[in-house]
Amino acid sequence: MKDVPVLIDTDVHNALRSAKDLLPFLPKVWHSQWISSGIGVGAVYTSPIGGSRKDAVPEQGGSPGSDPHFLLKHHMDAYGIDYAILTGSGLLVLSLQPDPDYGNVIAAACNDWMAEHWLAVSPRYKGSIFINASDPQAAAKEIHRIGHHPDMVQVIMASAARFPYGQRFYHPIYEAAEQYGLAVAIHPGTEGRGISGAPTPSGYPTRYMEWHNILPTNYMTHINSLVCEGVFEKFPRLRFVAIEGGIAWMPHLMWRMDKNYKALRDSVPWLKRLPSEYIREHIRLTTQPIEEPDDPEQLLQILKMIDAEKTVMFSSDYPHWDFDNPRMALPPMPKPLKQRILAGTAMDLYDLHKRPEARP
Amino acid sequence: MKDVPVLIDTDVHNALRSAKDLLPFLPKVWHSQWISSGIGVGAVYTSPIGGSRKDAVPEQGGSPGSDPHFLLKHHMDAYGIDYAILTGSGLLVLSLQPDPDYGNVIAAACNDWMAEHWLAVSPRYKGSIFINASDPQAAAKEIHRIGHHPDMVQVIMASAARFPYGQRFYHPIYEAAEQYGLAVAIHPGTEGRGISGAPTPSGYPTRYMEWHNILPTNYMTHINSLVCEGVFEKFPRLRFVAIEGGIAWMPHLMWRMDKNYKALRDSVPWLKRLPSEYIREHIRLTTQPIEEPDDPEQLLQILKMIDAEKTVMFSSDYPHWDFDNPRMALPPMPKPLKQRILAGTAMDLYDLHKRPEARP
């Protein structure tokens, strides 16, 4: 067996067993608010078939994804996954809390919980640092507080936001992340909640399915903004991970941006290359929920258009309802491309070049 | 020479020569408001290189697109265009006026101006009926008032809107359009103006280029909504034209909708087919600004994914800055596909099976 990872899952949702798990890490003044109302920003859209796989409830009970030992067995060993990038469960909405102080302490508590309850359990778990993106100065401080942790590999924030993520308001986050060599990731699902605006340019979709269908447009929004605002010129080592936002829209976005750039480049003089070149170098997409055309060859054509061997990473979204099975998610494709998607690109991005030494 | 049209331009912007052109068609009580402030909803984003081609100013002076005789010569004869579908210039924002009464009278005045100043000039001009989409009952009345006009071929509204266009609020518009065999078209460019919301799920982009890059996400929003809300089951003869919104995002949208439909169809029980099947049958896209990958073969792959021979129609966007030249816009492709895009699909949609008898 080779010494390099063969399968890295870049979106695994680990959950709190109970709200009480967070109390040891949360200043006492916030305890009653946390216990009585959690983050306190209600869902606008909920899946009519439930949010999680029903077989993912741990043997000892509790929410799917809440038992680190069961998750190793039920998901990682079952599919031969070397590393899971943990992204939490229902926590990203903390950035959409109107009270920035509350958002900040929840973020810090989640990070300490992640380190103690998960990263300490197995070297196969790698953590995402929660931040309150609505208070970027505080978010940068949090990155400085925990960014040195050897098993924290990225910063994560909700894709729902008040402003497009390229705007200078957010730059302190990128500056801190770059300093620690951490990727910055976004994850969807909070669109329309809390202090974020409507989930579309035309207001609120009607139902969960319609809302879920259209989430990638917010990804297009952020990537467009990051490039146009010159974030990747200002932070040249920054990598931005667009988790669970689909992939097949990327050719359109790159081509449209390049075409407009040719006529309108005067308005973005800080850009030194075509927008698509920044995207290929700095943006990483994760696969789940991967598009499934009737003709799988068409997905391969899309993968080629976006240099998928450099830009796309496998994710399962375990234990959510629309989980993609790593053995079935990808269409038939050349082995080198498959290796890059299943492990190679994540290996490079997160510096996971060796398999975990111990498998508890 | 064959008797069928060889080139139909599905997006030509005809303009008012002067605000005064509208006065004969506008009730007197609104004259001073119209003359002093026009539609009265300012632009949020403006092109730093101007909105129109500088060579499109008519010989007699005036705004580009404002002289029907010059337009015939400068654009239609120059490229051998049989028919132009006229879409107006800067008028669609009328739906984003807070006062519905004002929006309604402007829409009616624009239609009478279109009929008298343009459709009467040449049989090569075909008109779009302006409506105030924010007052759908009044919009339906306006369609009943003018929908019988033999040279009006579609209803047009701004893509910027307060709600996604599938919602039942808008159904009176579709009912009336279907009754007259009129297509319903949307055109971009008013996103963020008036009573519409922010142009993205994450608020306001920074600059015109960034805003322009991301406009197609609003198209994805509306098409998703129209399908999920069952509009095409309720109005089976309705055709919806997505003008100037790009095309290469369509495979992603169709595949994502179909994948979600398989799991979530219980929530949209009125749908009897895959979402992509409704899209292929009922949605028409126009080409400009067509995406231009380095490898033109990739655009052909996209065209194949969306059955372009049935769904895509040529448009130039004359006289706007990002005009596409009909002789250069399309990559090399099989002749039958090219014929469908340049004329065939528009011929079917707008019932323009014969060349105009007289020129002009």
Interface residues (C-beta under 8 A of the other chain):
Chain A: S47 P48 I49 S159 A160 A161 R162 F163 P164 Y165 G166 Q167 E191 G192 S196 G197 A198 P199 T200 P201 S202 G203 Y204 P205 T206 R207 Y208 M209 E210 H212 N213 I214 P216 T217 N218 M220 T221 H222 N224 S225 C228 E229 G246 I247 A248 W249 P251 H252 L253 W255 R256 M257 D258 K259 N260 Y261 A263 L264 D266 S267 V268 P289 E291 E292 P293 Q298 Q301 I302 K304 M305 W321 D322
Chain B: S47 P48 I49 S159 A160 A161 R162 F163 P164 Y165 G166 Q167 E191 G192 S196 G197 A198 P199 T200 P201 S202 G203 Y204 P205 T206 R207 Y208 M209 E210 H212 N213 I214 P216 T217 N218 M220 T221 H222 N224 S225 C228 E229 G246 I247 A248 W249 P251 H252 L253 W255 R256 M257 D258 K259 N260 Y261 A263 L264 D266 S267 V268 P289 E291 E292 P293 Q298 Q301 I302 K304 M305 W321 D322
